[in-house]
């Protein structure tokens, strides 16, 4: 069998081109879109983060909000914007410790929301509120916040007020 140098060169060129085209697409899946905030860490240990948040909540007499979502999720981004608007930011700071749990494209860490009684397939962001001992006080059941972009900041205020300590 004789190797054809032209065929080898074409194959190498094809592989190089494919790598150049695929690399940005792979990178884009791992980073939030331009202008969006990085909220959910793909490399974090959500169980350790929740345990640390519960410890902090016990120390500071607060509750924990566990926010399941992904940086790719526009509604998750809107929820975060609403979290940082008045009066929500003050309500959060005084009453809650927030943990963001990355769920991939609804294919990672799914056992965690299920453990809190949340069906993540109903939509994200999905929230659970825990007391300082880890007991579920609220678990999103029907995708209440999945359409955050069409909700108002007041809906977040109402939620935080209802579930604060």
Phi, psi and omega in degrees: 000128181258132178279134180265112182302324179294320179294320178297316180297317179296318179297317178296318179296318178299314180297318179295316179296316179300317179297319180293324180283318185284326184303312179298324179295318178295319178297320181297328179290336185262350181237153180292152177301157182307136179083356180258148183278143176275110184249324191248118182271126178288337185257355181290157174261100186299327179294319177293321179295319179293319178299318179295320179295320178295320177298314178297318180297320177296316181295322185257006180056055181232176171252167180246132170256122175258118184252111180264127180180204180204155180298334179291344187273112179299322179293327176295320178295318179295318177303316179296321177299314179295324177301329185260011175261153176289143357271006186297320181300319179292319177300316178298309184300318183283333192238346189221156165245128184256134175237125176264125180244118179286127180246021180061221173258057184059047179214011182223141178057029184292338179292335182290305177298325178300324178296337177264002179087018181259128172269098186297339180287352175282345178131159177232154006290150176237134186240146169232144174245128180243146170283176186295345178263002178093003178285135179288121177263326179211138174224123181299124186256329189232026179071037185307327185253007183295342180247040185304326183297341178253012178251168180257165175300330180298327178296326177288319177302314180299317179298310182296320179295318181296322188256005178292163182289000000 
